[in-house]
Amino acid sequence: MKYIFRAVVFYYLLVQSFQIFSQEDAKTSQEMYTIITENTRLNPQKSIFYSQKLLAHSKEHNSLDSIAIAYMYLGKAGRVQGTYEKAIEYTDLGIMFAEMNHISKSILAELYLTKANNLADLGKGKESAKIMFKGVEIAKETGDLKTKVILNHGLGY
């Protein structure tokens, strides 16, 4: 019985290490965005890997919108993994960065939505609603109908 257990553990570790080392070599931000969005729900570990890669690439090239987007996807993938506190840290960094650098308000609204969802998953409903309401206000300012509808749905409007 213990040999079967060891074989299963060995196989699992082998598969995990293969997945980590077989990451595609995305060279452009667009390639990284594609990999991140395709894997956020299905393979959050891969999404986190490429979000961190996008973050480093964006900082190197001073691509401010992409930095905020990378933080947002780190928050989204963290939520899927259930690491809500860490996900909130990433979204807080993204919100702070977006506000300091006057990043697209649509990105800022989506960062607020991501943070609100993580707070809700932690059982912090009141705090989540306040954050989501901030996102609704930003979406109203920009006329971003898609984000406004998503945020209003989250608030129960």
Beta strands, then each sheet from edge to edge (+ up, - down):
end
